[in-house]
Amino acid sequence: MKPDSFGSGFFNLQNMNKTIIFSLLILILTSCQEKSDSNKNETKKEIDPLPSWNDSENKKRILEFVQEIINEKSENYVQPEDRIATFDNDGTLWAEQPLYFQLIFALNRIQEMAKDHPEWKDEKPYSYVLNGDIPGLIEDGGEEAVFKIIMTTHAGISVDDFKQEVKDWLKESRHSKFNVEYNRMTYLPMIELIDYLKANDFKIYIVSGGGVDFMRAWATEAYGIPSEQIIGSSLKTKLVQTDTSVTIMKEAALDFFDDKEAKPIAIEKHIGKRPTIAVGNSDGDLQMLQYSADGTSNSLQIYIHHTDDQREYKYDRESHIGRLNKGLDEANERGWVVVDMKNDWNKIWKWN
């Protein structure tokens, strides 16, 4: 290249037809404007708050309901302080098959504790567990046997130590079907729903039949729900003071069983407002959904229906765990949202 080539090029440009130069400038400016408009459109494009949900009628109903009650111009507007959402836990936010995970924890604890109790091998209900006869424990022993297992493994320990045992168990144990930690058996679509509601000024509560101390050991990290917004069943407790410590000890006596008609009672006691949105999966949640539905027309009731035997489990009316019978009938009669896991969710687990 000759030394004066750049200079020559500039001189030639100066002598170009002014109309051509003007046209080039317009072309460049128009192109920049189109790119700018395109970027603005990209920004304005709505982000799907529930990407793990298929674009079904149920998803549409949920999104439209939330948008309606946060719209100040709507007659269905709900003040932020009254936007309460209650969720069951077992079978609603995480899996509950083949047994409630808290019961599996208790069964594992019996096996550990049996080292100091050789007499248990011949004593029911412990012998059921030690012989691996869980169907016998549930079907023959019934609720009384399960209750005794819970009392044995959950009492006589401080609340803090109990929570630590739950955390340790979660690190060591794996689900029998999916081979992942139990606290990873949470439903991604439900976590998305919780996050969406929180983004729209809902206060989220767990209202579960599960033990409150068991849930508080891990649920805050899993769902982002503070421990004071977790309501569940509980044993009686007592304060134990020494010269060096003050602790809360769990006793072998039931204080409150947060199931069925007890759920609305717990909601009134701990929250003091009817839920704007109530979500469950079994007949044990029916009264909570009824309580929400009968409070105001500005409410939404959601049932999670387990219909996917490939990616999760399929069960409802005849199941010993999480039976959905009366609730399914009432949901269909009253037009509640019944989420079909197989058809409404394109993903179930965050890890899959």
C-alpha positions in Angstrom: 0.0 0.0 0.0 1.3 3.5 -0.9 1.9 6.0 1.9 -0.7 8.3 0.6 -3.5 5.8 0.1 -5.5 6.8 3.2 -5.3 10.4 2.2 -6.4 9.8 -1.3 -9.4 7.8 -0.1 -10.5 10.7 2.2 -10.1 13.2 -0.7 -12.3 11.0 -3.0 -14.9 10.7 -0.2 -15.0 14.5 0.0 -15.9 14.7 -3.7 -18.7 12.2 -3.6 -22.2 13.3 -4.5 -23.8 15.0 -1.5 -27.0 13.1 -2.1 -25.2 9.8 -1.8 -23.5 10.8 1.4 -26.9 12.0 2.8 -28.5 8.7 1.9 -25.8 6.7 3.6 -26.2 8.7 6.8 -30.0 8.1 6.7 -29.4 4.4 6.2 -27.0 4.2 9.2 -29.3 6.2 11.5 -32.3 4.1 10.5 -30.4 0.9 11.1 -29.3 2.1 14.6 -32.9 3.1 15.4 -34.2 -0.3 14.4 -31.7 -2.0 16.6 -32.7 0.3 19.5 -36.4 -0.4 19.0 -35.6 -4.1 18.8 -33.7 -3.9 22.1 -36.7 -2.0 23.7 -39.1 -4.7 22.5 -36.8 -7.4 24.0 -36.9 -5.5 27.3 -40.7 -5.1 27.2 -41.3 -8.7 26.4 -42.9 -10.4 29.4 -40.9 -13.0 31.2 -42.9 -16.1 32.0 -43.0 -16.4 35.8 -44.0 -20.0 35.6 -41.8 -21.6 33.0 -42.1 -25.2 34.3 -45.9 -24.9 33.8 -47.3 -25.8 30.4 -49.5 -23.1 28.8 -52.7 -24.8 30.0 -56.0 -23.4 31.2 -54.9 -23.9 34.8 -51.8 -21.8 34.4 -53.9 -19.1 32.7 -56.4 -19.1 35.6 -53.7 -18.7 38.2 -51.9 -15.8 36.3 -55.1 -14.0 35.5 -56.3 -14.3 39.1 -53.1 -12.8 40.5 -53.1 -10.0 37.9 -56.8 -9.2 38.7 -56.3 -8.8 42.5 -53.1 -6.7 42.2 -54.9 -4.3 39.8 -55.9 -1.3 41.8 -58.6 -0.4 39.2 -60.2 -3.8 39.5 -63.3 -4.4 41.7 -61.5 -7.6 42.8 -58.4 -5.7 44.0 -56.9 -7.0 47.3 -54.7 -4.8 49.5 -51.2 -6.2 49.9 -51.6 -6.7 53.6 -54.5 -9.1 52.9 -52.7 -11.2 50.2 -52.2 -14.4 52.1 -51.3 -17.7 50.5 -51.3 -21.0 52.4 -49.6 -24.1 51.1 -49.8 -27.7 52.4 -46.3 -29.3 52.3 -46.5 -33.1 51.9 -47.6 -33.9 48.4 -48.1 -30.2 47.6 -44.6 -28.7 47.8 -42.6 -31.9 48.0 -43.3 -35.5 47.4 -44.9 -37.8 50.0 -44.6 -41.3 48.4 -43.9 -44.1 49.2 -44.3 -42.8 52.8 -44.3 -39.4 54.4 -40.7 -38.4 54.6 -41.0 -37.5 58.3 -42.2 -41.0 59.0 -39.2 -42.4 57.1 -37.0 -40.3 59.3 -38.7 -41.7 62.4 -38.2 -45.3 61.1 -34.5 -44.7 60.5 -34.3 -43.2 64.0 -35.8 -46.4 65.5 -33.2 -48.5 63.8 -30.5 -46.3 65.2 -32.0 -46.2 68.7 -32.5 -50.0 68.7 -28.8 -50.5 69.5 -29.6 -49.3 73.0 -32.9 -51.2 73.2 -32.5 -54.9 72.4 -35.9 -55.6 73.8 -37.5 -53.8 70.8 -36.9 -56.8 68.5 -39.9 -58.6 70.2 -41.9 -55.5 71.2 -44.5 -54.0 68.9 -44.6 -51.6 67.2 -40.8 -51.4 67.1 -40.5 -55.0 65.9 -42.4 -54.1 62.8 -39.7 -51.6 61.9 -36.8 -53.7 62.9 -38.1 -56.6 60.8 -38.8 -54.3 57.8 -42.5 -54.9 58.0 -43.7 -51.4 57.3 -47.0 -52.5 55.7 -47.7 -54.4 59.0 -46.9 -51.3 61.0 -49.3 -49.2 59.1 -52.1 -51.7 58.4 -52.0 -53.8 61.5 -50.7 -51.2 64.0 -52.6 -48.3 62.5 -52.4 -44.7 63.7 -51.7 -45.7 67.3 -48.5 -47.6 66.3 -47.3 -44.8 64.0 -48.0 -42.3 66.8 -45.9 -44.3 69.2 -43.0 -44.4 66.7 -43.2 -40.6 66.4 -43.3 -40.1 70.2 -40.3 -42.4 70.7 -38.2 -40.7 68.1 -39.3 -37.0 68.4 -39.5 -36.6 72.2 -36.9 -36.4 75.0 -34.7 -34.1 73.0 -34.2 -30.4 72.7 -35.8 -28.6 69.8 -32.3 -27.4 68.6 -30.9 -30.9 68.7 -33.9 -32.4 67.0 -33.5 -29.9 64.1 -29.8 -30.8 63.8 -30.7 -34.5 63.6 -33.1 -33.8 60.8 -30.5 -31.9 58.9 -27.9 -34.7 59.4 -30.5 -37.2 58.2 -31.2 -35.2 55.1 -27.6 -35.2 54.2 -27.2 -38.9 54.6 -30.5 -40.3 53.2 -31.8 -40.8 49.7 -35.2 -41.4 48.2 -35.7 -45.0 47.3 -37.0 -44.3 43.8 -35.0 -41.3 42.7 -31.8 -41.7 44.7 -31.6 -38.0 45.6 -31.7 -36.3 49.0 -35.2 -35.9 50.4 -35.0 -32.1 50.6 -34.4 -32.1 46.8 -37.7 -33.8 46.3 -39.4 -30.4 46.0 -41.6 -29.5 43.1 -40.0 -26.8 40.8 -43.4 -25.5 39.5 -44.5 -24.9 43.1 -41.4 -23.0 44.0 -41.9 -20.9 40.9 -45.5 -20.2 42.0 -44.3 -19.2 45.5 -41.7 -16.8 44.0 -44.3 -15.4 41.7 -46.7 -14.7 44.6 -44.0 -13.2 46.7 -43.1 -10.9 43.8 -46.7 -9.7 43.9 -46.7 -8.9 47.7 -48.2 -12.2 48.9 -47.2 -13.4 52.3 -46.6 -17.2 52.1 -47.4 -19.7 54.8 -46.9 -23.4 55.0 -49.9 -25.0 56.8 -49.1 -28.7 57.1 -49.9 -31.8 59.0 -46.1 -32.4 59.2 -44.2 -31.6 62.3 -43.4 -27.9 62.6 -39.9 -28.5 64.0 -39.2 -31.1 61.3 -40.1 -28.6 58.5 -38.3 -25.7 60.1 -35.1 -27.7 59.9 -35.0 -27.4 56.1 -38.0 -25.7 54.5 -36.8 -22.1 54.9 -33.8 -22.9 52.7 -35.9 -25.0 50.2 -38.7 -22.6 49.7 -37.5 -19.2 51.0 -40.3 -19.2 53.6 -39.3 -17.9 57.1 -39.6 -20.3 60.0 -42.3 -18.0 61.6 -44.5 -18.6 58.6 -44.3 -22.4 58.9 -47.3 -23.9 60.8 -47.5 -27.6 61.6 -48.2 -30.3 64.1 -46.4 -30.1 67.4 -45.6 -32.0 70.5 -45.8 -30.5 74.0 -42.7 -28.8 75.1 -41.2 -27.6 78.4 -38.5 -25.1 79.3 -35.4 -26.5 80.9 -33.0 -24.1 82.7 -29.6 -24.8 84.1 -26.8 -22.5 85.3 -25.4 -22.5 81.8 -28.3 -22.9 79.4 -32.0 -22.4 78.6 -33.5 -24.9 76.3 -36.9 -26.1 75.0 -37.4 -29.8 75.3 -39.9 -31.9 73.3 -42.2 -34.2 75.4 -43.9 -37.4 74.4 -47.4 -35.8 74.2 -49.3 -34.4 71.3 -49.9 -30.6 71.5 -51.6 -30.0 68.2 -52.3 -32.1 65.1 -52.5 -29.7 62.1 -54.8 -31.6 59.8 -58.3 -31.4 58.3 -60.5 -29.1 60.4 -57.5 -28.1 62.5 -55.9 -26.3 59.6 -58.4 -23.4 59.5 -58.1 -23.2 63.3 -54.3 -22.9 63.0 -54.7 -20.3 60.3 -57.0 -18.1 62.4 -54.7 -18.6 65.5 -51.4 -17.8 63.7 -52.4 -15.6 60.8 -55.8 -14.1 61.7 -56.9 -13.8 58.1 -58.5 -16.1 55.6 -56.2 -17.2 52.7 -56.6 -15.4 49.4 -55.0 -18.5 47.8 -55.0 -21.9 49.4 -53.2 -24.9 47.9 -53.3 -28.5 48.9 -53.3 -32.1 47.5 -55.4 -34.3 49.7 -58.6 -34.6 51.8 -56.6 -33.4 54.7 -56.4 -30.0 53.0 -60.1 -29.8 52.2 -61.2 -27.7 55.1 -58.4 -25.2 54.5 -59.6 -24.7 50.9 -63.2 -24.4 52.0 -62.2 -21.8 54.6 -60.5 -19.8 51.9 -63.3 -20.2 49.4 -66.1 -19.2 51.8 -64.4 -16.0 53.0 -64.6 -13.9 49.9 -65.1 -14.1 46.2 -61.6 -12.8 45.7 -59.9 -16.1 46.4 -58.5 -19.0 44.6 -58.3 -22.7 45.6 -55.8 -25.1 44.0 -55.5 -28.9 44.3 -52.4 -30.7 43.1 -53.5 -33.9 41.5 -50.8 -36.6 41.3 -51.3 -38.1 37.8 -47.8 -38.8 36.6 -46.6 -42.3 37.4 -43.4 -41.9 35.3 -41.9 -38.7 36.5 -43.4 -38.9 40.0 -46.4 -41.0 41.3 -50.0 -41.5 40.3 -52.6 -41.7 43.1 -55.7 -40.2 44.5 -58.9 -41.8 45.9 -57.6 -45.1 47.2 -54.2 -44.1 48.4 -53.2 -44.6 52.0 -50.8 -41.6 51.6 -52.3 -38.3 50.5 -55.8 -39.6 49.6 -57.7 -37.2 47.4 -61.4 -38.3 47.3 -63.9 -35.9 48.8 -61.6 -33.0 48.0 -61.5 -34.0 44.3 -65.3 -34.2 44.1 -65.8 -30.8 45.8 -63.1 -29.2 43.6 -64.9 -30.4 40.5 -68.3 -29.2 41.8 -67.1 -25.8 42.9 -64.8 -25.1 39.9 -61.5 -25.0 41.9 -58.2 -25.3 40.0 -57.1 -29.0 39.8 -53.5 -29.1 38.6 -52.9 -32.2 36.5 -49.2 -32.9 37.2 -48.7 -34.9 34.0 -50.3 -32.4 31.7 -49.8 -29.1 33.5 -46.1 -29.4 34.4 -43.3 -29.7 31.8 -40.8 -30.2 34.7 -41.3 -31.6 38.1 -37.9 -31.6 39.8 -35.3 -28.9 39.8 -32.6 -31.5 39.6 -34.1 -33.3 36.5 
